[in-house]
Amino acid sequence: MKTVKEVMTTQPVCVTLKDNLYEVAVKMRDADTGFIPVIDSAEGETLIGVITDRDLVIRGYADKHSGSTSVETVMSRDITAISESSSVDEAAELMSSKQIRRLPVTRGKKLIGIVSLGDMAVTNIFADEAGDALTGISQQHLH
């Protein structure tokens, strides 16, 4: 059975608490992503939070925060992460149960990658797992 490490995206774009909302938005645009992990420092790489494009809108701009506002204002500290040695099945189940499409991958507390439904779906072997996770996510949003 494949592990998360085998399908994850390595070296994800990250921000630190020194960054602001504008810098996060630019990184999201440039990397074509709506999900950026927050790490303690460029050297430390300890995962301390995540920011989604939705966080930027709902907790940032809709609450009238400016682009110079610290990422700490909008980031989520309640992080769901997965170990690199976990199976793709475990990742799909976790995504479905938590209603999320991306998971930070950690080794201890250190961020080493991100796994998404897309990462799992790209490999035909995992199309069923990714489809099951997406179905679980989509069905709960309908209720």
C-alpha positions in Angstrom: 0.0 0.0 0.0 1.3 3.5 -0.9 2.2 5.9 1.8 1.4 9.7 1.9 5.2 10.3 1.4 5.0 8.7 -2.1 2.2 11.0 -3.4 2.7 14.2 -1.4 3.9 17.5 -2.8 7.3 18.3 -1.3 8.7 21.8 -0.5 5.4 23.6 -0.3 5.2 27.3 -0.3 5.1 28.5 3.3 4.8 31.8 5.3 5.9 32.7 8.8 4.4 35.0 11.4 6.6 37.8 9.9 4.5 37.8 6.8 1.3 39.8 6.2 -2.0 39.1 4.4 -0.8 40.8 1.2 2.3 38.6 1.1 0.2 35.5 1.6 -2.2 36.5 -1.2 0.7 37.1 -3.6 2.3 33.7 -2.7 -1.1 32.0 -3.3 -1.4 33.7 -6.7 2.1 32.9 -7.7 2.0 29.3 -6.6 -1.6 28.8 -7.9 -2.8 27.5 -4.5 -5.4 28.3 -2.0 -3.6 26.7 1.0 -0.4 27.8 2.6 1.2 26.4 5.8 2.5 28.8 8.5 5.9 27.7 9.9 7.8 29.1 12.9 10.7 30.3 10.8 12.3 29.7 7.4 14.9 27.5 9.2 12.8 25.8 11.8 10.0 24.5 9.6 7.8 23.6 12.6 4.2 23.7 11.5 2.2 26.2 13.6 -0.9 27.0 11.4 -2.4 27.1 7.9 -4.1 29.8 5.9 -6.6 29.2 3.1 -7.9 31.6 0.6 -11.2 31.4 2.5 -9.4 32.5 5.7 -8.0 35.5 3.8 -11.5 36.5 2.7 -13.6 35.6 5.8 -11.3 36.5 8.7 -9.1 39.0 6.8 -10.7 41.3 4.2 -14.3 40.8 5.2 -13.4 41.8 8.7 -11.8 44.9 7.2 -8.2 43.9 7.9 -5.7 45.5 5.6 -3.0 43.8 3.6 -0.4 44.7 6.2 -2.2 42.7 8.9 -0.1 39.8 10.3 -0.9 36.3 9.1 -1.5 35.4 12.8 -4.8 37.3 12.7 -6.4 35.0 10.1 -4.5 31.7 10.3 -6.0 28.5 11.7 -4.1 27.0 14.6 -6.3 24.0 14.8 -4.3 21.9 12.3 -5.1 18.5 11.0 -1.9 17.0 9.8 -0.8 13.5 8.8 2.5 11.5 9.2 4.5 10.8 6.1 4.3 7.1 6.9 0.5 7.0 6.9 -1.3 5.2 4.1 -3.2 7.0 1.3 -6.3 5.3 2.6 -5.8 6.9 6.0 -5.3 10.3 4.4 -8.5 9.9 2.4 -10.5 8.9 5.5 -9.1 11.8 7.5 -9.9 14.3 4.7 -13.4 12.9 4.5 -14.0 13.0 8.2 -12.6 16.5 8.7 -14.1 17.9 5.5 -10.8 19.1 4.1 -9.1 18.7 0.7 -5.5 19.2 1.8 -3.3 17.9 4.6 0.0 19.1 5.8 2.5 16.2 6.0 4.7 16.2 9.0 7.7 14.4 10.5 7.3 15.0 14.2 6.3 18.7 14.2 8.3 19.6 11.0 6.4 20.3 7.8 7.8 18.1 5.0 5.0 18.3 2.4 1.3 18.6 1.6 -1.0 15.9 0.3 -4.2 16.8 -1.5 -7.1 15.0 -3.1 -5.5 15.9 -6.5 -2.2 14.3 -5.5 -4.1 11.1 -4.8 -6.2 11.3 -7.9 -3.3 11.8 -10.2 -2.2 8.3 -9.6 -4.9 6.1 -11.1 -4.4 3.5 -8.3 -5.7 6.0 -5.9 -8.6 7.4 -7.9 -11.1 5.4 -5.8 -9.6 6.7 -2.5 -9.7 10.3 -3.7 -13.2 9.9 -5.1 -14.4 8.4 -1.8 -12.9 11.2 0.2 -14.4 13.9 -2.2 -17.8 12.2 -2.0 -17.6 12.2 1.8 -16.7 15.9 1.8 -19.3 16.9 -0.8 -22.1 14.9 0.8 -21.6 16.5 4.2 -21.6 20.0 2.6 -25.1 19.2 1.2 -26.6 18.5 4.5 
